[in-house]
Amino acid sequence: MPDDLSPAAPEDVIQSLSFALRFNRGKRSHQHDQVMAEAAAAHLMEHLTRSGFVLMRKPPAPRHSYPRE
């Protein structure tokens, strides 16, 4: 396993799953589905945790710097 990976926080995974359930290619699929998507994402995260899955996350990308003149 690469040294730069760390376990993802469950809250981050839930937020990412919820986003994926609510949006399709950046467009909202339904207007009334936020609560349902969050509940489904929390259920998925609970199941993944009980099944022994460990989701890893890369460190944040370095900030872009502009050349100074």
N, CA, C and O atoms as a MOPAC input file, in Angstrom:
PM7 MOZYME 1SCF
protein

 N      0.84200 1    -1.16900 1     0.00000 1
 C      0.00000 1     0.00000 1     0.00000 1
 C      0.89000 1     1.23600 1     0.00000 1
 O      1.82700 1     1.31600 1     0.79400 1
 N      0.61500 1     2.20100 1    -0.87500 1
 C      1.42200 1     3.42000 1    -0.90800 1
 C      1.35800 1     4.16600 1     0.42100 1
 O      0.34100 1     4.14500 1     1.11300 1
 N      2.46300 1     4.82600 1     0.76400 1
 C      2.55200 1     5.52900 1     2.04200 1
 C      1.67800 1     6.76800 1     2.10500 1
 O      1.33800 1     7.21900 1     3.19800 1
 N      1.30300 1     7.33600 1     0.95200 1
 C      0.56500 1     8.59400 1     0.97700 1
 C     -0.94100 1     8.40000 1     1.14300 1
 O     -1.67500 1     9.38800 1     1.16400 1
 N     -1.42900 1     7.16000 1     1.26200 1
 C     -2.85000 1     6.92100 1     1.46200 1
 C     -3.16800 1     6.83400 1     2.94600 1
 O     -2.34500 1     6.38900 1     3.74600 1
 N     -4.36600 1     7.26200 1     3.30000 1
 C     -4.83000 1     7.14800 1     4.68100 1
 C     -6.29400 1     6.74700 1     4.64900 1
 O     -6.97200 1     6.97800 1     3.64800 1
 N     -6.79700 1     6.15000 1     5.72300 1
 C     -8.20800 1     5.76400 1     5.73900 1
 C     -9.10400 1     6.98600 1     5.58900 1
 O     -8.86200 1     8.02800 1     6.19800 1
 N    -10.12900 1     6.84500 1     4.77900 1
 C    -11.09100 1     7.93600 1     4.58200 1
 C    -12.03000 1     8.00400 1     5.77500 1
 O    -12.41100 1     6.97500 1     6.33200 1
 N    -12.39500 1     9.19000 1     6.15900 1
 C    -13.34300 1     9.37600 1     7.25700 1
 C    -14.72800 1     8.92500 1     6.79300 1
 O    -15.12400 1     9.21600 1     5.66500 1
 N    -15.46200 1     8.22200 1     7.64400 1
 C    -16.80400 1     7.77000 1     7.24200 1
 C    -17.70400 1     8.91600 1     6.77300 1
 O    -18.50500 1     8.73800 1     5.85500 1
 N    -17.57700 1    10.08000 1     7.39200 1
 C    -18.40500 1    11.22400 1     6.99400 1
 C    -18.10900 1    11.64400 1     5.55700 1
 O    -19.01700 1    12.02600 1     4.81900 1
 N    -16.83400 1    11.57300 1     5.16100 1
 C    -16.45300 1    11.92400 1     3.79400 1
 C    -17.01800 1    10.92500 1     2.78500 1
 O    -17.46800 1    11.30600 1     1.70400 1
 N    -16.98700 1     9.65000 1     3.14900 1
 C    -17.52100 1     8.62000 1     2.26400 1
 C    -19.02900 1     8.79600 1     2.11500 1
 O    -19.55900 1     8.70400 1     1.00800 1
 N    -19.71600 1     9.04600 1     3.21700 1
 C    -21.16300 1     9.25000 1     3.17300 1
 C    -21.50200 1    10.45200 1     2.30100 1
 O    -22.43600 1    10.39900 1     1.50100 1
 N    -20.74900 1    11.53000 1     2.45500 1
 C    -20.99400 1    12.72900 1     1.64700 1
 C    -20.76500 1    12.43800 1     0.16200 1
 O    -21.54800 1    12.87900 1    -0.68000 1
 N    -19.71400 1    11.70900 1    -0.16400 1
 C    -19.42200 1    11.38000 1    -1.56000 1
 C    -20.48400 1    10.45900 1    -2.15900 1
 O    -20.91500 1    10.65900 1    -3.29400 1
 N    -20.90600 1     9.44500 1    -1.38800 1
 C    -21.95300 1     8.55100 1    -1.87600 1
 C    -23.27000 1     9.29400 1    -2.06400 1
 O    -23.97600 1     9.07900 1    -3.05000 1
 N    -23.59500 1    10.15700 1    -1.12600 1
 C    -24.82400 1    10.93300 1    -1.22100 1
 C    -24.80900 1    11.81800 1    -2.46400 1
 O    -25.81500 1    11.92000 1    -3.16500 1
 N    -23.68300 1    12.45300 1    -2.73800 1
 C    -23.55100 1    13.28700 1    -3.93300 1
 C    -23.74900 1    12.44700 1    -5.19000 1
 O    -24.45200 1    12.85100 1    -6.11700 1
 N    -23.11600 1    11.26800 1    -5.21000 1
 C    -23.22200 1    10.39700 1    -6.38600 1
 C    -24.65600 1     9.91900 1    -6.59600 1
 O    -25.08200 1     9.73000 1    -7.73500 1
 N    -25.39900 1     9.72200 1    -5.51700 1
 C    -26.78100 1     9.28200 1    -5.64300 1
 C    -27.71100 1    10.41400 1    -6.09400 1
 O    -28.75000 1    10.16000 1    -6.70400 1
 N    -27.33800 1    11.65800 1    -5.79300 1
 C    -28.20900 1    12.79100 1    -6.12100 1
 C    -27.93600 1    13.39900 1    -7.49100 1
 O    -28.83200 1    13.99100 1    -8.09200 1
 N    -26.72300 1    13.26200 1    -7.98800 1
 C    -26.35800 1    13.96100 1    -9.21400 1
 C    -25.92800 1    12.97900 1   -10.28900 1
 O    -25.36000 1    11.92600 1    -9.99900 1
 N    -26.20800 1    13.33900 1   -11.53300 1
 C    -25.80100 1    12.55200 1   -12.68400 1
 C    -24.98100 1    13.46200 1   -13.58700 1
 O    -25.53000 1    14.32400 1   -14.27300 1
 N    -23.67700 1    13.27200 1   -13.58400 1
 C    -22.75000 1    14.09400 1   -14.38900 1
 C    -22.89600 1    15.57800 1   -14.06500 1
 O    -22.91300 1    16.42000 1   -14.96300 1
 N    -22.99900 1    15.88400 1   -12.79400 1
 C    -23.05600 1    17.26800 1   -12.36400 1
 C    -24.43600 1    17.88600 1   -12.40100 1
 O    -24.61900 1    19.01000 1   -11.93400 1
 N    -25.42500 1    17.17000 1   -12.95200 1
 C    -26.79200 1    17.67500 1   -13.00400 1
 C    -27.62800 1    16.93200 1   -11.97800 1
 O    -27.51800 1    15.71400 1   -11.83200 1
 N    -28.44900 1    17.66400 1   -11.28200 1
 C    -29.28300 1    17.05500 1   -10.26100 1
 C    -30.31800 1    16.15200 1   -10.92800 1
 O    -31.00700 1    16.56500 1   -11.86100 1
 N    -30.41800 1    14.91300 1   -10.43700 1
 C    -31.34300 1    13.97700 1   -11.05600 1
 C    -32.77600 1    14.18700 1   -10.57600 1
 O    -33.70900 1    14.04800 1   -11.36800 1
 N    -32.97200 1    14.51200 1    -9.31700 1
 C    -34.29400 1    14.77700 1    -8.75300 1
 C    -34.15900 1    15.89500 1    -7.73100 1
 O    -33.08600 1    16.08800 1    -7.16100 1
 N    -35.22200 1    16.62000 1    -7.49800 1
 C    -35.17500 1    17.72700 1    -6.55400 1
 C    -35.45600 1    17.29000 1    -5.11700 1
 O    -35.00300 1    17.95500 1    -4.18500 1
 N    -36.17300 1    16.21600 1    -4.91100 1
 C    -36.63200 1    15.84000 1    -3.58400 1
 C    -35.83500 1    14.70300 1    -2.94700 1
 O    -36.29100 1    14.10800 1    -1.97100 1
 N    -34.69700 1    14.40400 1    -3.46300 1
 C    -34.01900 1    13.17900 1    -3.06100 1
 C    -32.85600 1    13.35700 1    -2.09700 1
 O    -32.15000 1    12.38100 1    -1.84400 1
 N    -32.61300 1    14.52400 1    -1.54900 1
 C    -31.44500 1    14.72000 1    -0.70200 1
 C    -31.50700 1    13.87400 1     0.57200 1
 O    -30.51900 1    13.23200 1     0.93200 1
 N    -32.63800 1    13.86500 1     1.24700 1
 C    -32.77000 1    13.09100 1     2.48300 1
 C    -32.63000 1    11.60900 1     2.19500 1
 O    -31.94800 1    10.89400 1     2.93000 1
 N    -33.27300 1    11.13700 1     1.12400 1
 C    -33.19500 1     9.71900 1     0.77500 1
 C    -31.77400 1     9.32300 1     0.38900 1
 O    -31.31700 1     8.23900 1     0.75300 1
 N    -31.07200 1    10.18300 1    -0.34000 1
 C    -29.69200 1     9.88400 1    -0.73600 1
 C    -28.77500 1     9.82700 1     0.47200 1
 O    -27.89700 1     8.96600 1     0.54000 1
 N    -28.96400 1    10.72900 1     1.42600 1
 C    -28.13000 1    10.71400 1     2.63500 1
 C    -28.39300 1     9.46400 1     3.46500 1
 O    -27.45800 1     8.87900 1     4.01200 1
 N    -29.65800 1     9.04700 1     3.56700 1
 C    -29.98400 1     7.82700 1     4.30900 1
 C    -29.38900 1     6.59400 1     3.62700 1
 O    -28.84200 1     5.71400 1     4.29200 1
 N    -29.49900 1     6.53700 1     2.30500 1
 C    -28.93500 1     5.40400 1     1.56000 1
 C    -27.41600 1     5.37300 1     1.68400 1
 O    -26.83100 1     4.30100 1     1.83700 1
 N    -26.77700 1     6.53100 1     1.62000 1
 C    -25.31700 1     6.59900 1     1.74300 1
 C    -24.86900 1     6.14900 1     3.13500 1
 O    -23.87500 1     5.43400 1     3.26100 1
 N    -25.58500 1     6.55800 1     4.16900 1
 C    -25.23400 1     6.12800 1     5.53000 1
 C    -25.40200 1     4.61800 1     5.67800 1
 O    -24.58900 1     3.96200 1     6.32900 1
 N    -26.44300 1     4.07200 1     5.08200 1
 C    -26.66000 1     2.62600 1     5.12000 1
 C    -25.53600 1     1.88800 1     4.38600 1
 O    -25.03400 1     0.87600 1     4.87300 1
 N    -25.14500 1     2.39900 1     3.21400 1
 C    -24.04600 1     1.77900 1     2.46800 1
 C    -22.74600 1     1.81800 1     3.26400 1
 O    -22.01000 1     0.83100 1     3.30100 1
 N    -22.45900 1     2.95400 1     3.89900 1
 C    -21.23000 1     3.07100 1     4.68300 1
 C    -21.24000 1     2.10300 1     5.85500 1
 O    -20.21700 1     1.49100 1     6.16400 1
 N    -22.37600 1     1.96100 1     6.50200 1
 C    -22.49400 1     1.01700 1     7.61700 1
 C    -22.23900 1    -0.41400 1     7.14700 1
 O    -21.54500 1    -1.17900 1     7.81800 1
 N    -22.79600 1    -0.76700 1     6.00500 1
 C    -22.59400 1    -2.11000 1     5.46100 1
 C    -21.13100 1    -2.33600 1     5.07100 1
 O    -20.57600 1    -3.40000 1     5.34600 1
 N    -20.51200 1    -1.35300 1     4.44000 1
 C    -19.09600 1    -1.48400 1     4.06700 1
 C    -18.22200 1    -1.66500 1     5.30100 1
 O    -17.29900 1    -2.47900 1     5.29500 1
 N    -18.50600 1    -0.91300 1     6.35600 1
 C    -17.72600 1    -1.01900 1     7.59200 1
 C    -17.88700 1    -2.40500 1     8.21800 1
 O    -16.90400 1    -3.02600 1     8.62200 1
 N    -19.12100 1    -2.88300 1     8.29600 1
 C    -19.36100 1    -4.21500 1     8.87300 1
 C    -18.72100 1    -5.31100 1     8.03600 1
 O    -18.33200 1    -6.34800 1     8.57400 1
 N    -18.60500 1    -5.10100 1     6.73500 1
 C    -18.02900 1    -6.10700 1     5.83800 1
 C    -16.50900 1    -6.08200 1     5.83400 1
 O    -15.88000 1    -6.92300 1     5.19200 1
 N    -15.91100 1    -5.13200 1     6.53900 1
 C    -14.46700 1    -5.09000 1     6.64500 1
 C    -13.77300 1    -4.27100 1     5.57000 1
 O    -12.54900 1    -4.32800 1     5.45000 1
 N    -14.51800 1    -3.51800 1     4.79200 1
 C    -13.89800 1    -2.68100 1     3.77500 1
 C    -13.22300 1    -1.48400 1     4.43000 1
 O    -13.74000 1    -0.91200 1     5.39000 1
 N    -12.07700 1    -1.11800 1     3.90500 1
 C    -11.37400 1     0.08700 1     4.32500 1
 C    -11.18600 1     0.93600 1     3.08200 1
 O    -10.47900 1     0.54900 1     2.15200 1
 N    -11.81700 1     2.07800 1     3.07500 1
 C    -11.70200 1     2.99300 1     1.94300 1
 C    -10.55300 1     3.94800 1     2.21500 1
 O    -10.46200 1     4.53500 1     3.29300 1
 N     -9.68000 1     4.09900 1     1.23400 1
 C     -8.49800 1     4.93600 1     1.40400 1
 C     -8.66900 1     6.23600 1     0.63000 1
 O     -9.42700 1     6.32300 1    -0.33600 1
 N     -7.93600 1     7.23800 1     1.09100 1
 C     -8.01800 1     8.55700 1     0.48100 1
 C     -6.60800 1     9.08900 1     0.25400 1
 O     -5.72500 1     8.94200 1     1.10000 1
 N     -6.41800 1     9.71000 1    -0.90700 1
 C     -5.14800 1    10.36100 1    -1.19100 1
 C     -5.07700 1    11.67400 1    -0.42100 1
 O     -6.11400 1    12.24300 1    -0.07900 1
 N     -3.87500 1    12.16000 1    -0.14600 1
 C     -3.78100 1    13.48000 1     0.48500 1
 C     -4.23500 1    14.55900 1    -0.49300 1
 O     -4.20700 1    14.34500 1    -1.70500 1
 N     -4.64900 1    15.70500 1     0.01400 1
 C     -5.08100 1    16.77500 1    -0.88700 1
 C     -3.96000 1    17.18100 1    -1.83800 1
 O     -2.78100 1    17.14400 1    -1.48600 1
 N     -4.34600 1    17.56400 1    -3.03000 1
 C     -3.36400 1    18.01300 1    -4.02300 1
 C     -2.74200 1    19.32200 1    -3.54900 1
 O     -3.41300 1    20.12200 1    -2.89700 1
 N     -1.47500 1    19.55000 1    -3.86500 1
 C     -0.86100 1    20.81500 1    -3.46300 1
 C     -1.55700 1    21.98300 1    -4.14600 1
 O     -2.07600 1    21.85600 1    -5.25500 1
 N     -1.55700 1    23.10800 1    -3.46900 1
 C     -2.18500 1    24.29600 1    -4.04100 1
 C     -1.40100 1    24.75900 1    -5.25800 1
 O     -0.17600 1    24.66200 1    -5.32400 1
 N     -2.14700 1    25.25500 1    -6.19400 1
 C     -1.53700 1    25.78800 1    -7.41900 1
 C     -0.93100 1    27.12900 1    -7.09700 1
 O     -1.56200 1    27.96200 1    -6.44600 1
 N      0.28000 1    27.34100 1    -7.54200 1
 C      0.91700 1    28.63500 1    -7.29100 1
 C      1.15100 1    29.34500 1    -8.61900 1
 O      1.56600 1    28.73300 1    -9.60300 1
 N      0.88400 1    30.60900 1    -8.62900 1
 C      1.10800 1    31.41600 1    -9.82400 1
 C      2.51700 1    31.99200 1    -9.76800 1
 O      3.00000 1    32.34200 1    -8.69100 1
 N      3.17500 1    32.09200 1   -10.90800 1
 C      4.51300 1    32.68800 1   -10.89200 1
 C      4.42800 1    34.16600 1   -10.51400 1
 O      3.57600 1    34.90300 1   -11.01000 1
 N      5.30900 1    34.57100 1    -9.64700 1
 C      5.33900 1    35.98400 1    -9.22500 1
 C      6.31700 1    36.74100 1   -10.11500 1
 O      7.37100 1    36.23200 1   -10.49700 1
 N      5.94200 1    37.93500 1   -10.42000 1
 C      6.81900 1    38.76100 1   -11.28100 1
 C      7.50300 1    39.83900 1   -10.49700 1
 O      8.27000 1    40.62000 1   -11.05900 1

